[in-house]
């Protein structure tokens, strides 16, 4: 069902020096499914991460945040351990204890401090984590550690995803080849709130810790925080950016340098590809929708309009039906929460077709044109507010019978 | 498909002295369908109304608000004219001209000022209003005026509704029998924002204009503003409360009087019945869900939690599937927007089954109990925040295949 999304070619996923990955099948929820992933980092790796803002955040999110705060040059992050099949969310103190036990057992096996481990979980909420299976699996993922395991890793973190999501690219900085490889998972419960779903990007670039964090936030804001499938913000969302420093470039330490900008552009482009892949593989998706909101006064008001459109079940079902029932988009813009919006100045385009101007149907608009665009698998909705100079883009998908089917059946 | 909702019995709908209703079929969108309703008021009637806060409000909303502002003892509202099949929204200046022309032609026929007419439309957005059909229909609805036409009126305002919605009741105040009768329509694009959908309640009580308005706002806040079907706020929502003064009671002019309170209770109860009927007949609904949020600090935060749950597609599909996947409710509470929410103090009940306490699954909870409640057609979700003393209730429905079907097919 995914919209114009094919699995990555394993041979195009490039190892990142200093990063190895181990996968195992430990039977957390389903049989015959890889469900445990270890990402091991060499000593010098730097890590930056953001997590969900959901108050009911999962236990591993709580623990990972703590460990990240404790991490410093003496206690760098050594490993990320990720399980699918169970979110370890809504499990109270027991959940936190399980996440801590996972870290301390892995730390024992890797001979490091448990604060050097970041735990992640994804899956069903409010079911006890089968800790013994994860503990059982830790030696297996360690034994499986390889630098060219990125494709298997992208498969191991899938839940309702139908297609694994992974991308690599290389750029040259300072005469050195820099490799960037990332994986992500997510398909439902997708709505931005700092980070969305699980995403891991690693690069061998040398960069200072403060700039890695600065870059991470900017990248997330322009990629994973710009997508919505169903408007539900997960309890487990996390995005992690890793830089191992093995590329041999002079460490990037100036955020106004050409190197910083080039690296940020490359990582952001890769993050956008992963974020878009999540939407293309959105639960039940048959259409990939790009929403451009232009000429707003602030990013906040552009986001309000984009999210109102992207979240409206009426708009999403119209896309599914290929029905140019575009009044539903106007209604969503109207309730987005811009109190002083002058609708008579607004323009709405579907791809290059002008649909609305001066607050009503454009003179030039004819339904056949709208119909033609609505039938496409990829559609650009452009809303020009004509209030200011700020623009933003978000990506979403339609709402189909299969969304209901997937989410009515998910646990069974 | 409506959940525990049967059509009103016509003989139980009581005429309200001073109000007559005329219905006609004028072919606005579909053949063989009553689609024009005139509610005519005697000279002394008082009217209070609220309208949608959607910036893209329909032309008739703009005109009705203007006319209501102009209305006073010399220019009391004489008639409400309501068409279905076309929302007259997103039609720019042409739409406003059409709404004004409807009013002026009706005013000519009724021999009054056009400012004494309130126009309302409901149906598809951004299609030109077929004004000539409405003008053609005006003499027909006038010829059809009768005081016992409430049932036919409730049918005439239906769009995707499957069941007409109308209720009557009588109370005794000041030794006089007071009659209250109301009708409403609405099934999709339902999310509170001042008023929701079209609702008209008339009573023959004598009450001062300021108190009628005070009562109207309180009634709406506790009924129509407490429901959501799909989270989309319509461009055309309106609620109107009419008091004709024919009952012979001493005019109510003190909002601390027992009479005011008794009347408000009666009207509010009737409004809640109509509002709940809209949810029971929500597009594709198979379950009627009551959400009680208790012990919050403010009404605002209780509403945030209630709306997050009521709007979540994941929660709504779980209800459809009768799947006690209750972590989805926790996730919705977590992203509702209460920044300092302490989830460890929270309790969640499904009917009388305690599901969550101390931020995790209750010791006493077993899935069979959750399953049993989820299979019921009516379910009460109770969230106890344990932060303050404020509570609120909202009503919603589930998300089914039929929601997609209805909204993917609506225009065709």
Interface residues (C-beta under 8 A of the other chain):
Chain A: X53 X54 X55 X56 X57 X87 X89 X90 X91 X92 X93 X94 X95 X124 X125 X126 X127 X128 X188 X189 X191 X193 X230 X231 X232 X233 X234 X235 X311 X312 X313 X314 X317 X318 X320 X321 X323 X325 X326 X327 X328 X330 X331 X332 X333 X334 X335 X338 X339 X341 X343 X344 X356 X358 X359 X360 X361 X399 X400 X401 X403 X404 X405 X407 X408 X409 X410 X411 X412
Chain B: X53 X54 X55 X56 X57 X87 X89 X90 X91 X92 X93 X94 X95 X124 X125 X126 X127 X128 X188 X189 X191 X193 X230 X231 X232 X233 X234 X235 X311 X312 X313 X314 X317 X318 X320 X321 X323 X325 X326 X327 X328 X330 X331 X332 X333 X334 X335 X338 X339 X341 X343 X344 X356 X358 X359 X360 X361 X399 X400 X401 X403 X404 X405 X407 X408 X409 X410 X411 X412
